[in-house]
Amino acid sequence: MAGDGYKVGVLGATGLVGSTILELLAARGFPVAELVPFTSERSAGKEIEWEGKALTCRVLSEEAIQGLDLVLSSAGGSVSAEWTPRLVEAGATVVDNTSYWRMHDDVPLVVSEVNPDALQGHHGIIANPNCSTMQMVVALKPLYDAAGIERLVISTYQAVSGTGKAAIDELRTQAQALVAGNVMPEPQIYPHQIAFNVLAHAGSFPDGDDHTDEERKLINETRKILGDPGIKVSATCVRVPVVTGHSEAVNVETREPLDPERARELLAAAPGVTVVDDPAGASYPMAVDAAGKDDVYVGRIRRDAGNDRALDMWIVSDNLRKGAATNAVQVAELLVERGFLLAKPQV
Ligand SMILES: NC(=O)c1ccc[n+]([C@@H]2O[C@H](COP(=O)([O-])OP(=O)(O)OC[C@H]3O[C@@H](n4cnc5c(N)ncnc54)[C@H](OP(=O)(O)O)[C@@H]3O)[C@@H](O)[C@H]2O)c1
């Protein structure tokens, strides 16, 4: 720890997640003595304004990573694969937003409201879950504690910001061309037109798999975070032309009986959850309302008409906030509060 705070590195500082992390570190008053923004060669040397100071973006190097106490990383899986062990070796604790470390047995996968105790005994790397999984488990945790979960059937409606900055540009460019009646440019990021369309897959199909990597993340990460490998999960991940805010229709079959009224009470009392559920008044969570906020919004809570043991609900959250940056900063806060940040990593 230096001065009255920590030396903090933000990897991918010019990206959608990284720039949101920078905003939240300042807004939440995280104790930062020195902040080092890291980017690729493309943005190296560029200045970022943070807390009234101009910070120069740097590329990763052995020299540049010395002395960091904490690194919040969102520069892509291959960067995390290569640099996280080096950062830990150099003495930093790393909270990683990419998918690379999430399913490693000795890496805790932590959602601050759900399994903060998993931080105990970490070895220097903490993984931040996938955005769709993150918002869902915040809403599932109180139901899981009350009644257990036997099976989940999930359909996601995922915003393009989940794919990064370039995907937002693609949606805007296509939408402008279509509205103006101009020829639409060839899609670069998605395999098909995303403007005014719905794509029946989010993520990519690993070789030989009929599920996308996003669907596998929902299945595997949910089980790891809730600590229950027996939960059956069926997932379909869909990309929709929304800029920010993932929506999810989730059918939850519980192990013990749970009625919708009790579920609504449990959710209303749960940390990080806001219930918006007045269907008659057309009041339910919407991506445009969730964008820029930290909570997970839940509505349309009702009995599955075909299964007495199941509930249906609609879960919405900002994928860049609780789905990524907010949780990463909350995990960093927990590391400080619990005295785990400066524990010497054992790698
Ligand atoms: N978007 C989401 O909702 C979300 C949610 C959870 C997790 N994530 C994960 O977070 C990561 C970043 O996502 P994003 O949406 O923020 O992407 P993005 O907007 O495309 O930003 C990528 C960032 O990574 C930097 N970068 C790229 N290559 C690098 C390298 N070799 N060394 C250092 N920095 C490098 C880029 O710097 P330049 O300016 O130099 O290009 C930029 O700052 C991904 O792994 C993604 O899966 C995203």
The ligand as an ORCA input file, in Angstrom:
! r2SCAN-3c Opt
* xyz 0 1
  N     -18.703     -5.959    -22.307
  C     -19.232     -6.695    -21.320
  O     -20.435     -6.629    -20.999
  C     -18.359     -7.652    -20.561
  C     -18.866     -8.237    -19.407
  C     -18.066     -9.127    -18.693
  C     -16.802     -9.411    -19.146
  N     -16.312     -8.842    -20.285
  C     -14.957     -9.192    -20.723
  O     -14.092     -8.072    -20.502
  C     -13.112     -8.027    -21.552
  C     -13.151     -6.650    -22.216
  O     -14.448     -6.391    -22.718
  P     -14.891     -4.945    -23.257
  O     -16.321     -5.089    -23.591
  O     -14.477     -3.870    -22.309
  O     -14.008     -4.851    -24.618
  P     -13.558     -3.571    -25.460
  O     -14.501     -2.438    -25.279
  O     -13.309     -4.079    -26.822
  O     -12.145     -3.138    -24.803
  C     -10.985     -3.944    -24.843
  C      -9.874     -3.292    -24.035
  O      -8.758     -4.185    -23.964
  C      -7.596     -3.508    -24.400
  N      -6.648     -4.452    -25.010
  C      -6.817     -5.195    -26.132
  N      -5.717     -5.935    -26.371
  C      -4.846     -5.662    -25.364
  C      -3.516     -6.092    -25.068
  N      -2.881     -6.974    -25.840
  N      -2.888     -5.587    -23.963
  C      -3.530     -4.702    -23.164
  N      -4.795     -4.235    -23.407
  C      -5.417     -4.718    -24.500
  C      -8.090     -2.463    -25.390
  O      -7.131     -1.436    -25.541
  P      -6.988     -0.550    -26.907
  O      -7.683      0.764    -26.611
  O      -5.514     -0.355    -27.031
  O      -7.599     -1.307    -28.017
  C      -9.344     -1.982    -24.635
  O      -8.977     -1.109    -23.581
  C     -13.419     -9.207    -22.479
  O     -12.613    -10.300    -22.121
  C     -14.867     -9.501    -22.204
  O     -15.192    -10.852    -22.457
  C     -17.057     -7.956    -21.001
*
